[in-house]
């Protein structure tokens, strides 16, 4: 697998959106992108634009959702501040949204706002968690974002709890894994374990964004982080409070880690097709 040749600065954001206020949350996102000094990729939490608040998402789909055309493009004036921020920063912004598709599917998605200000519904969450299944449809395929020869697999929250999801990204040549998420208070152990594990499993960087604040039972616990390919945090946020975590992804670290830990080369094509059983 080819590797990038130059470092890349990325940012993971933790912040508290307002339920149902897509326009206001887009303005907040634009402000946070402005804080991500020099970052070429900025990742914000899952469903950040409408906020991860199921009562609101269920009650007002028209107000909380954005619409995508058949090519995945999103043209919504409420996102204009975010377009401007991405252009000003020269950054690719990954942000969570509720998306309506022309075939009437409704998905939890990652929008990508490119440095030209174009907004695309780039990835639909494949692994829906708990009551999400009552409001949304599951995504149908994986997706990869390419920025300056860096390849990033896209995942959303519960996707990252499945080792095969990150592995599919790595098998497609990913050097990193971008995971907008919404982890609730009380889940810090799992939050900190899953994404570090996905980094080490696949010897790739992981950029994990998470919401903070809110009222029980929808109170979120921050801890946004950037992990190196051995699962060590390059930057990590606290469990509370808004923050923008900026880190540099070094291709030399990626190369050295993959030379020392060769799981991607050594993995069997199928480790479980045939199994022996013994009774003791």
N, C-alpha and C positions, 0 to 999 in steps of 0.2 A: 504494500500500500504506500502510495506516495505521501510525503509529509510536506506541510507548508515550510517556507523558507524564512519568513520574517515573523517577529512577535506581533501579537494582536492584543489590544487593550479592550477589556469587556467590563460590563457592570451588571450587578444583580441588585434589584431594588426591593425594599420592603416598605410598604406604605398602606394607609387606610383609606379606601375609597368610600364614597357615600352611596348607599343602596339606591339604585334607579337613576342616578344623576350622571348619565353618560357624558354630557357636555362638560360638566364640572370635573368629572374624573379625567377626561381627556386633557383639560387644562392642568390638572395636578400632574398627570403623566408628562406633559410637556415641560413643566417646571423641573421635574426630577431628571428628565433627559438632559436638561441644561446643567444639572449638578454633576453629571457623569463625565468629568473632565477628560477629554481625549478618547473616550470609549468609542470603538467602531461598532460594537454590539451592545445594546442595552436591553435587559430582560426585566419585565414587570410581571406582577402576579397573575394567577389564573383569574379569569372573569373580572379583571380589574375595571374595565369600562362600565359594566353595570353593577359591579360588586358581587361577591359571592354571598348572596342572601336569598335562599330559595323562596321564602314567602313573596318577596318582590319579583323575582324571576318568574314565578308561577302566576302572579296576579296581573302583571303588565308586560306581556311579551312584546307588544308593539313599541312601548317606550324603552325597554331595556335592550332590545336586539338591534343589530345592524344587518343590512341585507347585502348579500354577495351576488354578483352577476354570474353567468355560466362559466366565466374564466376565473372566478374567484375574486374579482376586483370589488372593492368596497368604496362607494362614493357617498359619503355621509358628511354633511357640513359640520356636524358636531365634532368631527375628528380634525378639523382644520388646524387648531393649535398644535396638534401632534405632528401633522405633516410639516409645519413650519419648523418645529423643534428638530425633527429628523434632518431636514435640509440644512439648518443652521449648524448642527453638530456633525454633519457628514456621517451619520450613524444609521445602522439598521436597528430598528426598534421592534422588539417582540413583546406583544401585549395581549392579555386575555380578553375575549369577547364572547358574547352569545350571538351566533350567526344564523340567519335565515337564508337557506339556499333556494334556487329556483325550483327544485324538485320537492319543496316543502319540508325538507329535513331541517331540524333545528339542532345545532351542535355547540358544544363548548370548544372554542377554537383559539388558536394563536394567530393573531394578525401580525403580519410583517409590514412595517412602514419603512420603505427603502430610502436611501439618501436623496432620491429625487422627489420624495413625498408621496409616492404611489403606495396605496394600501391594498394588501392582498390577504385573503383568508387562506393562510398557507398550510395549516394543519388542523385537523379535527380530532379531538381526544378519542382514543380508541377504547380505553378501559374506563367505563363509567362506574362511579362509586355510589353505592347505596341509592338514596332517593334521586340522584341525578337521572336515573333511568326513567323516572316518571315525567321528566321535563325535556329530556334531550335524546337525540339519536347518536349512536356510536359512530365514530369515524371509520372509514373503510380502508385506509392505507397509511403508511408512514410517510415522512417527508424530511428532506434535507435542505438546509440553508447554506449557501456558499458565500463566504465573505473573504476576499483577498486570499484565495487558495485554501482557506480553512473551511472544513466541512463540519457542519453541526447538525446532528440529529435533533428533531423536535419532539418533545414529549410534554405532557401536561399532568402534573400531580400524580394521580393514581397509576398512570402509565409507568412511572418510575419505580413502582412497587413490584414490577414484573421483570425479572432479569432478562427475559427474552426480548423485551422491548428495547432496552439499551443495547443488547447484543445485535439486534437487527440493524440498528444504526451503525454500530461498529463494523458489522459485516459489509455495510454499504460504503465503508471508507471514512466514517466519521472520526474526527479528531476531538470532538466535543459534543456535549449533550445539553440542550437548553430546556429547562423545566420550570415554566411558570406554575405556581402551586398555590394551594389554599389549605394549609395545615392548621388544625384547630388547637386551642389550648389543651394541654394534657398529652399531646402527641410528640413532644420534643425528642424522646428517645428514638422513635421510628423516623421522624423527620431527619435527624442527624445521621442515622444509620443507612437508610436507603440510598441516598445520593452519593455518599462516600463509597458505598459498596458498588454502585453502578460505575463510578470512576475507576475503582481498582479492578472490577470484573473485566473491564474493557480497555484498560490503560488509556483512558481519555479524560480530558477536562470535563467538568460539569459546572454549569451555571444554574443555580437554584434561586428563584425569586419566590417570596411569600408575602401574604397579607399580614397586617398587624391590626390590633384593636377590634372594635365591634362589640356587640352585646351578646352575652350567652343566650342560646347555645351556639351562636355564630361569632365567636371570639377567636381571633387568629394569633399565632404565636411567633411571627417573625423568623429570626434565625437564617435569613438569606445568606447565601455563601457561594464562593467559587472554590471548587476542589481541584487539586492537581491530579495527575493520572495514577497516583497511588492512594488517592482518597484523603489526602491531607488538606485542610482548609488553607487557601491562600488569603482569604478574607472571609469574615463571618460577622453577621449582625447580632445584636442582642435580641432577647425574646419580646421586647417591647420597643416602640418608638420607630419613627421614620428613619430610613438610612439608605444610602447609595454606596454599595461596596464595589470598589474598582480594583481590578487586578490585571496583570499582564500574563498572557499565555505565551510561553516560551517554547518554540519548536524543538530546541535542544533538549529540554526536559522531556518532551513527548518522545523524542527519538531514544534518549537514554533509558527511559522507563520501559519502552517496548523492546529494547535490546536486552534488558535485564529480566523482564517478566514477559514471557512469550506465550501467554495464554491464547491470544488470537491466532497464533500460528499452530499451537499444539492441540487445539480443541478438536475432538472427534466430530465427524459429520453427524453422528447420531449416537448419543450415549445411552439411550434407553430402549432401543428397538427390541433387543433380546435380553432377557434377564434370567439368571439362575435363581432358583428358590431352594432353601434348605430349612429343615425342621430340626431343632435341637431339643 
